[in-house]
């Protein structure tokens, strides 16, 4: 298994952050790692979506867990490995801690994880900084 976690704190409420998370169509406006996104349903367990990173091939994903206002998990299943990212909101002094945690599991995880994992998570600090800016604007 390969894993990585990054978190930031914001003065914004969990509800405000959640509003931006649950508006998947708007993700490309604040996440530079997404050129486009196509969503096949509501922000709920089982909904699939296709994200296209800038200059790369589309990636098919699925929401596997959603606890409104608290956390959600998205997953990309490649057969011999699975990339799972948990997006979590936690209370923090005067605001909210936003946590992104990625795990790569499965038979090929030990081989694929050290190469793919850092490529997936490299922009987490920038993505979370952009989300914080947006959330603190309202």
C-alpha positions in Angstrom: 0.0 0.0 0.0 1.1 3.5 -0.7 -0.4 6.5 1.2 -0.1 10.3 1.5 -2.0 12.9 3.5 -2.1 16.7 3.4 -4.2 19.1 5.4 -4.8 22.8 5.9 -6.8 24.9 8.2 -9.3 27.6 7.2 -11.5 30.1 9.0 -14.3 29.0 6.6 -17.0 26.8 7.9 -17.3 23.2 7.0 -20.6 24.0 5.3 -19.0 26.5 3.0 -16.2 24.1 2.1 -18.8 21.3 1.5 -20.8 23.5 -0.8 -17.7 23.9 -3.0 -16.9 20.2 -2.9 -20.4 19.0 -3.7 -20.6 21.3 -6.8 -18.4 18.9 -8.9 -19.1 20.8 -12.1 -17.2 23.8 -10.6 -14.1 21.9 -9.5 -12.1 23.0 -12.6 -12.5 26.6 -11.5 -10.5 26.1 -8.4 -8.5 22.9 -9.1 -5.9 23.5 -11.7 -5.3 19.7 -11.9 -8.7 19.3 -13.6 -9.1 20.6 -17.2 -12.7 19.2 -17.5 -15.1 17.0 -15.6 -18.2 15.1 -16.6 -20.6 13.9 -13.9 -23.1 11.1 -14.3 -25.4 11.9 -11.4 -25.8 13.7 -8.1 -23.1 14.1 -5.5 -23.9 10.7 -3.9 -22.5 7.2 -3.5 -22.3 5.4 -6.8 -22.1 8.4 -9.0 -19.4 8.1 -11.6 -17.5 11.0 -13.1 -14.7 11.5 -15.6 -11.9 13.9 -14.8 -9.5 15.1 -17.5 -6.2 16.5 -16.2 -4.5 19.1 -18.4 -2.8 17.5 -21.3 -3.6 14.0 -20.1 -6.1 11.2 -20.7 -9.5 11.2 -19.0 -9.8 9.2 -15.7 -13.0 7.4 -14.8 -13.8 7.6 -11.1 -16.7 6.9 -8.7 -17.9 8.3 -5.4 -17.8 5.4 -3.0 -18.6 7.2 0.3 -20.4 10.4 1.1 -21.2 11.8 4.5 -22.7 15.2 3.7 -20.9 18.1 5.5 -18.2 15.8 6.7 -16.4 13.7 4.1 -16.4 11.9 0.8 -14.3 9.3 -0.9 -13.6 9.0 -4.6 -12.0 5.9 -6.2 -10.3 5.0 -9.5 -10.2 1.2 -10.0 -7.5 0.1 -12.4 -8.0 -3.6 -11.7 -4.8 -4.6 -10.1 -4.7 -1.4 -8.0 -7.2 1.1 -6.7 -6.5 4.8 -6.0 -8.8 6.0 -3.2 -8.8 9.6 -2.0 -10.7 10.6 1.2 -11.7 14.3 1.5 -12.5 15.0 5.1 -13.6 18.1 7.2 -12.6 18.3 10.8 -13.3 21.0 13.4 -10.3 23.2 14.1 -9.8 26.2 16.4 -12.1 28.8 14.9 -12.6 27.0 11.6 -12.1 23.9 9.7 -9.3 21.5 8.9 -9.5 20.1 5.3 -7.8 16.8 4.8 -7.0 15.0 1.6 -5.7 11.4 2.0 -4.8 9.2 -0.9 -4.2 5.4 -0.6 -3.1 3.1 -3.4 -4.0 -0.5 -2.7 -4.2 -3.8 -4.5 -1.7 -6.4 -5.9 0.2 -3.9 -7.9 0.2 -1.1 -5.3 3.8 -1.6 -4.2 5.0 -1.3 -7.8 2.6 1.4 -9.0 2.2 3.5 -5.8 5.7 5.0 -5.6 5.5 6.2 -9.2 1.8 7.1 -9.5 1.1 8.3 -6.0 3.4 11.4 -6.0 2.1 12.4 -9.4 -1.5 12.3 -8.1 -0.8 14.1 -4.8 1.9 16.6 -5.9 -0.7 19.4 -6.4 -2.6 18.8 -3.1 -1.0 21.8 -1.4 -2.0 24.1 -4.3 -5.4 22.6 -4.6 -6.2 23.0 -0.9 -4.8 26.5 -0.9 -7.1 27.4 -3.8 -10.1 25.8 -2.1 -9.3 27.7 1.1 -9.2 31.0 -0.8 -12.5 30.2 -2.5 -14.2 29.1 0.8 -13.0 32.2 2.7 -14.5 34.4 0.0 -17.8 32.8 0.8 
